[in-house]
Amino acid sequence: MGLYERVILPWGIDKACGSKGFGKQRARLFAAHPVHGTVLEIGFGSGTNIPYLPADIDRYLAVDPATSARKYADKRLAKHPVSLEYVGLDGQSIDVDDASVDFVVSTMSLCTIPDPVAALHEARRILKPGGSLVFLEHGLSPVPKIANRQERLNGLQNRLFGGCNLNRPIFDLMRDAHFSLEATANFSMPGPKVLGYMYSGRAVKS
């Protein structure tokens, strides 16, 4: 792993995902869909969700391959009472018991996981019956002109930004993994349209 992957990329992702604009959307997400009990985050990264989590979570579990981002997470964790436990590196194969988690959180992660449907099946496996997946993701735009640009630029995006994809149809992936979409929203973030079409809400293990 070179300097770009070890240092520059984690710093850039932390700055982008930790921006004020995304912070507002994270705050809205967890206000609308509060999490509690045992919570597992897929793609924990640099802990950009930490400031917006409730203080009374019983157990917070994290899965992420980017161990170089943990130094940024530590700074956020130092300001929040939640106790974090890392439980693995791969969202496609989570070392957690079946039906043991109340909520799974995924924010800006399904774009990067090599097999997002496999990761969603894992999320469904570890959730208790009726448990929820709370998510904020970017993905494929329904506007054909923008979607075409996303397709053209996806290879470059993938190479430059650690495997991130522009063109994933997030709701379709969740349905493929047999989640029920209970409360969802789509919106566009300010900035480049190929990057900013968002999917958010809550999906339930049926």
Biotite code that builds the C-alpha atoms (Angstrom):
import biotite.structure as struc

atoms = struc.array([
    struc.Atom([0.000, 0.000, 0.000], chain_id="A", res_id=1, res_name="MET", atom_name="CA", element="C"),
    struc.Atom([1.503, 3.312, -1.100], chain_id="A", res_id=2, res_name="GLY", atom_name="CA", element="C"),
    struc.Atom([1.486, 6.801, 0.398], chain_id="A", res_id=3, res_name="LEU", atom_name="CA", element="C"),
    struc.Atom([-1.684, 7.749, -1.474], chain_id="A", res_id=4, res_name="TYR", atom_name="CA", element="C"),
    struc.Atom([-3.690, 4.823, -0.057], chain_id="A", res_id=5, res_name="GLU", atom_name="CA", element="C"),
    struc.Atom([-2.187, 5.039, 3.449], chain_id="A", res_id=6, res_name="ARG", atom_name="CA", element="C"),
    struc.Atom([-2.224, 8.803, 4.028], chain_id="A", res_id=7, res_name="VAL", atom_name="CA", element="C"),
    struc.Atom([-3.704, 10.999, 1.319], chain_id="A", res_id=8, res_name="ILE", atom_name="CA", element="C"),
    struc.Atom([-6.870, 9.031, 0.517], chain_id="A", res_id=9, res_name="LEU", atom_name="CA", element="C"),
    struc.Atom([-7.999, 8.548, 4.168], chain_id="A", res_id=10, res_name="PRO", atom_name="CA", element="C"),
    struc.Atom([-7.404, 12.253, 4.828], chain_id="A", res_id=11, res_name="TRP", atom_name="CA", element="C"),
    struc.Atom([-9.391, 13.282, 1.745], chain_id="A", res_id=12, res_name="GLY", atom_name="CA", element="C"),
    struc.Atom([-12.298, 10.944, 2.493], chain_id="A", res_id=13, res_name="ILE", atom_name="CA", element="C"),
    struc.Atom([-12.422, 12.170, 6.089], chain_id="A", res_id=14, res_name="ASP", atom_name="CA", element="C"),
    struc.Atom([-12.559, 15.785, 4.950], chain_id="A", res_id=15, res_name="LYS", atom_name="CA", element="C"),
    struc.Atom([-15.250, 15.097, 2.349], chain_id="A", res_id=16, res_name="ALA", atom_name="CA", element="C"),
    struc.Atom([-17.470, 12.817, 4.449], chain_id="A", res_id=17, res_name="CYS", atom_name="CA", element="C"),
    struc.Atom([-16.959, 14.926, 7.561], chain_id="A", res_id=18, res_name="GLY", atom_name="CA", element="C"),
    struc.Atom([-18.055, 18.153, 5.874], chain_id="A", res_id=19, res_name="SER", atom_name="CA", element="C"),
    struc.Atom([-20.782, 20.404, 7.292], chain_id="A", res_id=20, res_name="LYS", atom_name="CA", element="C"),
    struc.Atom([-23.105, 19.520, 4.416], chain_id="A", res_id=21, res_name="GLY", atom_name="CA", element="C"),
    struc.Atom([-22.908, 15.816, 5.133], chain_id="A", res_id=22, res_name="PHE", atom_name="CA", element="C"),
    struc.Atom([-23.059, 16.563, 8.848], chain_id="A", res_id=23, res_name="GLY", atom_name="CA", element="C"),
    struc.Atom([-26.484, 18.135, 8.413], chain_id="A", res_id=24, res_name="LYS", atom_name="CA", element="C"),
    struc.Atom([-27.705, 15.061, 6.548], chain_id="A", res_id=25, res_name="GLN", atom_name="CA", element="C"),
    struc.Atom([-26.314, 12.715, 9.198], chain_id="A", res_id=26, res_name="ARG", atom_name="CA", element="C"),
    struc.Atom([-28.028, 14.719, 11.925], chain_id="A", res_id=27, res_name="ALA", atom_name="CA", element="C"),
    struc.Atom([-31.326, 14.528, 10.033], chain_id="A", res_id=28, res_name="ARG", atom_name="CA", element="C"),
    struc.Atom([-30.914, 10.808, 9.444], chain_id="A", res_id=29, res_name="LEU", atom_name="CA", element="C"),
    struc.Atom([-30.406, 9.900, 13.092], chain_id="A", res_id=30, res_name="PHE", atom_name="CA", element="C"),
    struc.Atom([-33.075, 12.329, 14.273], chain_id="A", res_id=31, res_name="ALA", atom_name="CA", element="C"),
    struc.Atom([-35.598, 10.658, 11.967], chain_id="A", res_id=32, res_name="ALA", atom_name="CA", element="C"),
    struc.Atom([-34.330, 7.114, 12.629], chain_id="A", res_id=33, res_name="HIS", atom_name="CA", element="C"),
    struc.Atom([-32.766, 6.955, 16.107], chain_id="A", res_id=34, res_name="PRO", atom_name="CA", element="C"),
    struc.Atom([-30.647, 3.908, 16.858], chain_id="A", res_id=35, res_name="VAL", atom_name="CA", element="C"),
    struc.Atom([-30.333, 2.110, 20.181], chain_id="A", res_id=36, res_name="HIS", atom_name="CA", element="C"),
    struc.Atom([-29.374, -1.190, 21.770], chain_id="A", res_id=37, res_name="GLY", atom_name="CA", element="C"),
    struc.Atom([-26.649, -3.046, 19.871], chain_id="A", res_id=38, res_name="THR", atom_name="CA", element="C"),
    struc.Atom([-25.648, -1.132, 16.738], chain_id="A", res_id=39, res_name="VAL", atom_name="CA", element="C"),
    struc.Atom([-23.177, -2.183, 14.037], chain_id="A", res_id=40, res_name="LEU", atom_name="CA", element="C"),
    struc.Atom([-21.780, 0.209, 11.447], chain_id="A", res_id=41, res_name="GLU", atom_name="CA", element="C"),
    struc.Atom([-20.590, -1.094, 8.101], chain_id="A", res_id=42, res_name="ILE", atom_name="CA", element="C"),
    struc.Atom([-17.843, 1.105, 6.688], chain_id="A", res_id=43, res_name="GLY", atom_name="CA", element="C"),
    struc.Atom([-17.115, 2.931, 9.928], chain_id="A", res_id=44, res_name="PHE", atom_name="CA", element="C"),
    struc.Atom([-14.098, 4.666, 8.395], chain_id="A", res_id=45, res_name="GLY", atom_name="CA", element="C"),
    struc.Atom([-13.068, 7.773, 10.310], chain_id="A", res_id=46, res_name="SER", atom_name="CA", element="C"),
    struc.Atom([-16.152, 7.787, 12.522], chain_id="A", res_id=47, res_name="GLY", atom_name="CA", element="C"),
    struc.Atom([-17.990, 10.646, 10.868], chain_id="A", res_id=48, res_name="THR", atom_name="CA", element="C"),
    struc.Atom([-21.310, 9.418, 12.316], chain_id="A", res_id=49, res_name="ASN", atom_name="CA", element="C"),
    struc.Atom([-20.078, 9.510, 15.917], chain_id="A", res_id=50, res_name="ILE", atom_name="CA", element="C"),
    struc.Atom([-21.047, 13.146, 16.712], chain_id="A", res_id=51, res_name="PRO", atom_name="CA", element="C"),
    struc.Atom([-24.655, 12.465, 15.684], chain_id="A", res_id=52, res_name="TYR", atom_name="CA", element="C"),
    struc.Atom([-25.256, 9.266, 17.627], chain_id="A", res_id=53, res_name="LEU", atom_name="CA", element="C"),
    struc.Atom([-27.299, 9.143, 20.854], chain_id="A", res_id=54, res_name="PRO", atom_name="CA", element="C"),
    struc.Atom([-25.271, 8.756, 24.035], chain_id="A", res_id=55, res_name="ALA", atom_name="CA", element="C"),
    struc.Atom([-27.191, 5.770, 25.383], chain_id="A", res_id=56, res_name="ASP", atom_name="CA", element="C"),
    struc.Atom([-26.291, 3.083, 22.821], chain_id="A", res_id=57, res_name="ILE", atom_name="CA", element="C"),
    struc.Atom([-25.610, -0.152, 24.690], chain_id="A", res_id=58, res_name="ASP", atom_name="CA", element="C"),
    struc.Atom([-22.970, -1.477, 22.300], chain_id="A", res_id=59, res_name="ARG", atom_name="CA", element="C"),
    struc.Atom([-21.476, 0.027, 19.135], chain_id="A", res_id=60, res_name="TYR", atom_name="CA", element="C"),
    struc.Atom([-19.669, -2.308, 16.737], chain_id="A", res_id=61, res_name="LEU", atom_name="CA", element="C"),
    struc.Atom([-17.602, -1.260, 13.727], chain_id="A", res_id=62, res_name="ALA", atom_name="CA", element="C"),
    struc.Atom([-16.502, -2.971, 10.526], chain_id="A", res_id=63, res_name="VAL", atom_name="CA", element="C"),
    struc.Atom([-14.069, -1.306, 8.116], chain_id="A", res_id=64, res_name="ASP", atom_name="CA", element="C"),
    struc.Atom([-10.966, -2.317, 6.154], chain_id="A", res_id=65, res_name="PRO", atom_name="CA", element="C"),
    struc.Atom([-9.421, 1.186, 6.319], chain_id="A", res_id=66, res_name="ALA", atom_name="CA", element="C"),
    struc.Atom([-7.443, 0.886, 9.553], chain_id="A", res_id=67, res_name="THR", atom_name="CA", element="C"),
    struc.Atom([-5.450, 3.991, 8.580], chain_id="A", res_id=68, res_name="SER", atom_name="CA", element="C"),
    struc.Atom([-8.595, 6.090, 9.142], chain_id="A", res_id=69, res_name="ALA", atom_name="CA", element="C"),
    struc.Atom([-8.899, 5.099, 12.801], chain_id="A", res_id=70, res_name="ARG", atom_name="CA", element="C"),
    struc.Atom([-6.688, 7.967, 13.978], chain_id="A", res_id=71, res_name="LYS", atom_name="CA", element="C"),
    struc.Atom([-9.387, 10.371, 12.782], chain_id="A", res_id=72, res_name="TYR", atom_name="CA", element="C"),
    struc.Atom([-12.089, 8.276, 14.448], chain_id="A", res_id=73, res_name="ALA", atom_name="CA", element="C"),
    struc.Atom([-10.221, 8.364, 17.761], chain_id="A", res_id=74, res_name="ASP", atom_name="CA", element="C"),
    struc.Atom([-10.533, 12.159, 17.903], chain_id="A", res_id=75, res_name="LYS", atom_name="CA", element="C"),
    struc.Atom([-14.310, 11.953, 17.471], chain_id="A", res_id=76, res_name="ARG", atom_name="CA", element="C"),
    struc.Atom([-14.640, 9.090, 19.938], chain_id="A", res_id=77, res_name="LEU", atom_name="CA", element="C"),
    struc.Atom([-12.784, 11.106, 22.571], chain_id="A", res_id=78, res_name="ALA", atom_name="CA", element="C"),
    struc.Atom([-15.666, 13.617, 22.525], chain_id="A", res_id=79, res_name="LYS", atom_name="CA", element="C"),
    struc.Atom([-18.531, 11.085, 22.688], chain_id="A", res_id=80, res_name="HIS", atom_name="CA", element="C"),
    struc.Atom([-19.511, 8.630, 25.446], chain_id="A", res_id=81, res_name="PRO", atom_name="CA", element="C"),
    struc.Atom([-20.200, 5.731, 23.088], chain_id="A", res_id=82, res_name="VAL", atom_name="CA", element="C"),
    struc.Atom([-17.895, 2.752, 23.556], chain_id="A", res_id=83, res_name="SER", atom_name="CA", element="C"),
    struc.Atom([-16.669, 1.340, 20.252], chain_id="A", res_id=84, res_name="LEU", atom_name="CA", element="C"),
    struc.Atom([-15.634, -2.226, 19.462], chain_id="A", res_id=85, res_name="GLU", atom_name="CA", element="C"),
    struc.Atom([-14.027, -3.139, 16.136], chain_id="A", res_id=86, res_name="TYR", atom_name="CA", element="C"),
    struc.Atom([-15.324, -6.533, 15.021], chain_id="A", res_id=87, res_name="VAL", atom_name="CA", element="C"),
    struc.Atom([-13.852, -6.985, 11.548], chain_id="A", res_id=88, res_name="GLY", atom_name="CA", element="C"),
    struc.Atom([-12.550, -5.586, 8.296], chain_id="A", res_id=89, res_name="LEU", atom_name="CA", element="C"),
    struc.Atom([-14.992, -6.965, 5.724], chain_id="A", res_id=90, res_name="ASP", atom_name="CA", element="C"),
    struc.Atom([-18.656, -5.947, 5.493], chain_id="A", res_id=91, res_name="GLY", atom_name="CA", element="C"),
    struc.Atom([-19.244, -8.936, 3.201], chain_id="A", res_id=92, res_name="GLN", atom_name="CA", element="C"),
    struc.Atom([-18.345, -11.371, 6.002], chain_id="A", res_id=93, res_name="SER", atom_name="CA", element="C"),
    struc.Atom([-19.087, -10.073, 9.490], chain_id="A", res_id=94, res_name="ILE", atom_name="CA", element="C"),
    struc.Atom([-17.946, -12.040, 12.522], chain_id="A", res_id=95, res_name="ASP", atom_name="CA", element="C"),
    struc.Atom([-21.121, -11.428, 14.536], chain_id="A", res_id=96, res_name="VAL", atom_name="CA", element="C"),
    struc.Atom([-23.793, -13.932, 15.553], chain_id="A", res_id=97, res_name="ASP", atom_name="CA", element="C"),
    struc.Atom([-27.053, -14.283, 13.669], chain_id="A", res_id=98, res_name="ASP", atom_name="CA", element="C"),
    struc.Atom([-29.926, -12.077, 14.883], chain_id="A", res_id=99, res_name="ALA", atom_name="CA", element="C"),
    struc.Atom([-27.786, -10.306, 17.485], chain_id="A", res_id=100, res_name="SER", atom_name="CA", element="C"),
    struc.Atom([-27.922, -6.656, 16.372], chain_id="A", res_id=101, res_name="VAL", atom_name="CA", element="C"),
    struc.Atom([-30.762, -4.134, 16.738], chain_id="A", res_id=102, res_name="ASP", atom_name="CA", element="C"),
    struc.Atom([-29.590, -1.680, 14.058], chain_id="A", res_id=103, res_name="PHE", atom_name="CA", element="C"),
    struc.Atom([-27.082, -1.698, 11.217], chain_id="A", res_id=104, res_name="VAL", atom_name="CA", element="C"),
    struc.Atom([-25.800, 1.677, 10.026], chain_id="A", res_id=105, res_name="VAL", atom_name="CA", element="C"),
    struc.Atom([-24.351, 2.260, 6.566], chain_id="A", res_id=106, res_name="SER", atom_name="CA", element="C"),
    struc.Atom([-23.381, 5.735, 5.390], chain_id="A", res_id=107, res_name="THR", atom_name="CA", element="C"),
    struc.Atom([-21.329, 6.353, 2.251], chain_id="A", res_id=108, res_name="MET", atom_name="CA", element="C"),
    struc.Atom([-20.214, 2.708, 2.327], chain_id="A", res_id=109, res_name="SER", atom_name="CA", element="C"),
    struc.Atom([-22.267, 0.696, -0.179], chain_id="A", res_id=110, res_name="LEU", atom_name="CA", element="C"),
    struc.Atom([-20.603, 2.654, -2.976], chain_id="A", res_id=111, res_name="CYS", atom_name="CA", element="C"),
    struc.Atom([-17.243, 1.069, -2.129], chain_id="A", res_id=112, res_name="THR", atom_name="CA", element="C"),
    struc.Atom([-17.873, -2.467, -0.871], chain_id="A", res_id=113, res_name="ILE", atom_name="CA", element="C"),
    struc.Atom([-16.952, -4.835, -3.742], chain_id="A", res_id=114, res_name="PRO", atom_name="CA", element="C"),
    struc.Atom([-20.157, -6.883, -3.405], chain_id="A", res_id=115, res_name="ASP", atom_name="CA", element="C"),
    struc.Atom([-22.788, -4.637, -1.811], chain_id="A", res_id=116, res_name="PRO", atom_name="CA", element="C"),
    struc.Atom([-25.554, -7.244, -2.004], chain_id="A", res_id=117, res_name="VAL", atom_name="CA", element="C"),
    struc.Atom([-23.375, -9.693, -0.062], chain_id="A", res_id=118, res_name="ALA", atom_name="CA", element="C"),
    struc.Atom([-22.822, -7.009, 2.571], chain_id="A", res_id=119, res_name="ALA", atom_name="CA", element="C"),
    struc.Atom([-26.554, -6.337, 2.742], chain_id="A", res_id=120, res_name="LEU", atom_name="CA", element="C"),
    struc.Atom([-27.263, -10.044, 3.145], chain_id="A", res_id=121, res_name="HIS", atom_name="CA", element="C"),
    struc.Atom([-24.782, -10.044, 6.036], chain_id="A", res_id=122, res_name="GLU", atom_name="CA", element="C"),
    struc.Atom([-26.559, -7.031, 7.548], chain_id="A", res_id=123, res_name="ALA", atom_name="CA", element="C"),
    struc.Atom([-29.849, -8.868, 7.278], chain_id="A", res_id=124, res_name="ARG", atom_name="CA", element="C"),
    struc.Atom([-28.345, -12.003, 8.824], chain_id="A", res_id=125, res_name="ARG", atom_name="CA", element="C"),
    struc.Atom([-27.037, -10.250, 11.936], chain_id="A", res_id=126, res_name="ILE", atom_name="CA", element="C"),
    struc.Atom([-30.156, -8.131, 12.500], chain_id="A", res_id=127, res_name="LEU", atom_name="CA", element="C"),
    struc.Atom([-32.756, -9.299, 14.967], chain_id="A", res_id=128, res_name="LYS", atom_name="CA", element="C"),
    struc.Atom([-36.234, -9.966, 13.519], chain_id="A", res_id=129, res_name="PRO", atom_name="CA", element="C"),
    struc.Atom([-37.727, -6.580, 12.732], chain_id="A", res_id=130, res_name="GLY", atom_name="CA", element="C"),
    struc.Atom([-34.318, -4.902, 13.047], chain_id="A", res_id=131, res_name="GLY", atom_name="CA", element="C"),
    struc.Atom([-33.471, -1.933, 10.859], chain_id="A", res_id=132, res_name="SER", atom_name="CA", element="C"),
    struc.Atom([-30.780, -0.790, 8.460], chain_id="A", res_id=133, res_name="LEU", atom_name="CA", element="C"),
    struc.Atom([-30.345, 2.994, 8.709], chain_id="A", res_id=134, res_name="VAL", atom_name="CA", element="C"),
    struc.Atom([-28.541, 4.421, 5.688], chain_id="A", res_id=135, res_name="PHE", atom_name="CA", element="C"),
    struc.Atom([-27.260, 7.479, 3.848], chain_id="A", res_id=136, res_name="LEU", atom_name="CA", element="C"),
    struc.Atom([-25.646, 6.618, 0.507], chain_id="A", res_id=137, res_name="GLU", atom_name="CA", element="C"),
    struc.Atom([-24.846, 8.204, -2.833], chain_id="A", res_id=138, res_name="HIS", atom_name="CA", element="C"),
    struc.Atom([-25.642, 6.376, -6.028], chain_id="A", res_id=139, res_name="GLY", atom_name="CA", element="C"),
    struc.Atom([-27.187, 6.214, -9.465], chain_id="A", res_id=140, res_name="LEU", atom_name="CA", element="C"),
    struc.Atom([-29.218, 9.227, -10.516], chain_id="A", res_id=141, res_name="SER", atom_name="CA", element="C"),
    struc.Atom([-32.641, 8.723, -12.151], chain_id="A", res_id=142, res_name="PRO", atom_name="CA", element="C"),
    struc.Atom([-31.847, 11.551, -14.582], chain_id="A", res_id=143, res_name="VAL", atom_name="CA", element="C"),
    struc.Atom([-30.590, 9.843, -17.770], chain_id="A", res_id=144, res_name="PRO", atom_name="CA", element="C"),
    struc.Atom([-28.089, 12.577, -18.654], chain_id="A", res_id=145, res_name="LYS", atom_name="CA", element="C"),
    struc.Atom([-26.485, 12.428, -15.206], chain_id="A", res_id=146, res_name="ILE", atom_name="CA", element="C"),
    struc.Atom([-26.644, 8.629, -15.072], chain_id="A", res_id=147, res_name="ALA", atom_name="CA", element="C"),
    struc.Atom([-24.796, 8.446, -18.394], chain_id="A", res_id=148, res_name="ASN", atom_name="CA", element="C"),
    struc.Atom([-22.049, 10.682, -16.994], chain_id="A", res_id=149, res_name="ARG", atom_name="CA", element="C"),
    struc.Atom([-21.853, 8.487, -13.924], chain_id="A", res_id=150, res_name="GLN", atom_name="CA", element="C"),
    struc.Atom([-21.366, 5.426, -16.101], chain_id="A", res_id=151, res_name="GLU", atom_name="CA", element="C"),
    struc.Atom([-18.629, 7.121, -18.137], chain_id="A", res_id=152, res_name="ARG", atom_name="CA", element="C"),
    struc.Atom([-16.752, 8.405, -15.087], chain_id="A", res_id=153, res_name="LEU", atom_name="CA", element="C"),
    struc.Atom([-17.198, 5.366, -12.876], chain_id="A", res_id=154, res_name="ASN", atom_name="CA", element="C"),
    struc.Atom([-13.909, 3.696, -13.770], chain_id="A", res_id=155, res_name="GLY", atom_name="CA", element="C"),
    struc.Atom([-11.914, 6.832, -12.995], chain_id="A", res_id=156, res_name="LEU", atom_name="CA", element="C"),
    struc.Atom([-13.820, 7.376, -9.739], chain_id="A", res_id=157, res_name="GLN", atom_name="CA", element="C"),
    struc.Atom([-13.146, 3.776, -8.762], chain_id="A", res_id=158, res_name="ASN", atom_name="CA", element="C"),
    struc.Atom([-9.404, 4.094, -9.324], chain_id="A", res_id=159, res_name="ARG", atom_name="CA", element="C"),
    struc.Atom([-8.944, 7.466, -7.628], chain_id="A", res_id=160, res_name="LEU", atom_name="CA", element="C"),
    struc.Atom([-11.212, 7.055, -4.616], chain_id="A", res_id=161, res_name="PHE", atom_name="CA", element="C"),
    struc.Atom([-10.511, 3.662, -3.132], chain_id="A", res_id=162, res_name="GLY", atom_name="CA", element="C"),
    struc.Atom([-13.032, 1.623, -5.107], chain_id="A", res_id=163, res_name="GLY", atom_name="CA", element="C"),
    struc.Atom([-15.933, 4.089, -4.828], chain_id="A", res_id=164, res_name="CYS", atom_name="CA", element="C"),
    struc.Atom([-18.648, 3.637, -7.470], chain_id="A", res_id=165, res_name="ASN", atom_name="CA", element="C"),
    struc.Atom([-20.947, 6.350, -8.800], chain_id="A", res_id=166, res_name="LEU", atom_name="CA", element="C"),
    struc.Atom([-23.567, 4.158, -10.425], chain_id="A", res_id=167, res_name="ASN", atom_name="CA", element="C"),
    struc.Atom([-25.068, 1.822, -7.834], chain_id="A", res_id=168, res_name="ARG", atom_name="CA", element="C"),
    struc.Atom([-28.889, 1.736, -7.580], chain_id="A", res_id=169, res_name="PRO", atom_name="CA", element="C"),
    struc.Atom([-29.052, 1.626, -3.786], chain_id="A", res_id=170, res_name="ILE", atom_name="CA", element="C"),
    struc.Atom([-32.747, 0.844, -3.316], chain_id="A", res_id=171, res_name="PHE", atom_name="CA", element="C"),
    struc.Atom([-32.582, -1.984, -5.863], chain_id="A", res_id=172, res_name="ASP", atom_name="CA", element="C"),
    struc.Atom([-29.608, -3.495, -4.035], chain_id="A", res_id=173, res_name="LEU", atom_name="CA", element="C"),
    struc.Atom([-31.550, -3.449, -0.772], chain_id="A", res_id=174, res_name="MET", atom_name="CA", element="C"),
    struc.Atom([-34.543, -5.128, -2.371], chain_id="A", res_id=175, res_name="ARG", atom_name="CA", element="C"),
    struc.Atom([-32.208, -7.749, -3.852], chain_id="A", res_id=176, res_name="ASP", atom_name="CA", element="C"),
    struc.Atom([-31.066, -8.512, -0.294], chain_id="A", res_id=177, res_name="ALA", atom_name="CA", element="C"),
    struc.Atom([-34.717, -8.888, 0.811], chain_id="A", res_id=178, res_name="HIS", atom_name="CA", element="C"),
    struc.Atom([-35.006, -5.717, 2.860], chain_id="A", res_id=179, res_name="PHE", atom_name="CA", element="C"),
    struc.Atom([-38.324, -3.877, 3.101], chain_id="A", res_id=180, res_name="SER", atom_name="CA", element="C"),
    struc.Atom([-37.907, -0.145, 2.461], chain_id="A", res_id=181, res_name="LEU", atom_name="CA", element="C"),
    struc.Atom([-39.980, 1.476, 5.187], chain_id="A", res_id=182, res_name="GLU", atom_name="CA", element="C"),
    struc.Atom([-38.970, 5.147, 5.158], chain_id="A", res_id=183, res_name="ALA", atom_name="CA", element="C"),
    struc.Atom([-36.836, 6.539, 2.348], chain_id="A", res_id=184, res_name="THR", atom_name="CA", element="C"),
    struc.Atom([-35.870, 9.766, 0.652], chain_id="A", res_id=185, res_name="ALA", atom_name="CA", element="C"),
    struc.Atom([-33.873, 10.885, -2.362], chain_id="A", res_id=186, res_name="ASN", atom_name="CA", element="C"),
    struc.Atom([-32.241, 14.268, -2.772], chain_id="A", res_id=187, res_name="PHE", atom_name="CA", element="C"),
    struc.Atom([-29.280, 15.958, -4.398], chain_id="A", res_id=188, res_name="SER", atom_name="CA", element="C"),
    struc.Atom([-26.379, 17.444, -2.495], chain_id="A", res_id=189, res_name="MET", atom_name="CA", element="C"),
    struc.Atom([-24.793, 20.708, -3.650], chain_id="A", res_id=190, res_name="PRO", atom_name="CA", element="C"),
    struc.Atom([-21.839, 20.195, -5.933], chain_id="A", res_id=191, res_name="GLY", atom_name="CA", element="C"),
    struc.Atom([-21.141, 17.871, -8.880], chain_id="A", res_id=192, res_name="PRO", atom_name="CA", element="C"),
    struc.Atom([-24.341, 16.096, -9.842], chain_id="A", res_id=193, res_name="LYS", atom_name="CA", element="C"),
    struc.Atom([-22.562, 12.836, -10.626], chain_id="A", res_id=194, res_name="VAL", atom_name="CA", element="C"),
    struc.Atom([-21.464, 12.628, -6.983], chain_id="A", res_id=195, res_name="LEU", atom_name="CA", element="C"),
    struc.Atom([-24.436, 14.044, -5.156], chain_id="A", res_id=196, res_name="GLY", atom_name="CA", element="C"),
    struc.Atom([-27.563, 11.958, -5.784], chain_id="A", res_id=197, res_name="TYR", atom_name="CA", element="C"),
    struc.Atom([-28.423, 10.601, -2.350], chain_id="A", res_id=198, res_name="MET", atom_name="CA", element="C"),
    struc.Atom([-30.472, 7.738, -0.937], chain_id="A", res_id=199, res_name="TYR", atom_name="CA", element="C"),
    struc.Atom([-31.398, 7.830, 2.749], chain_id="A", res_id=200, res_name="SER", atom_name="CA", element="C"),
    struc.Atom([-33.783, 6.280, 5.235], chain_id="A", res_id=201, res_name="GLY", atom_name="CA", element="C"),
    struc.Atom([-34.513, 2.994, 6.927], chain_id="A", res_id=202, res_name="ARG", atom_name="CA", element="C"),
    struc.Atom([-34.948, -0.556, 5.655], chain_id="A", res_id=203, res_name="ALA", atom_name="CA", element="C"),
    struc.Atom([-36.324, -3.368, 7.774], chain_id="A", res_id=204, res_name="VAL", atom_name="CA", element="C"),
    struc.Atom([-35.487, -7.045, 8.007], chain_id="A", res_id=205, res_name="LYS", atom_name="CA", element="C"),
    struc.Atom([-38.734, -8.646, 6.941], chain_id="A", res_id=206, res_name="SER", atom_name="CA", element="C"),
])
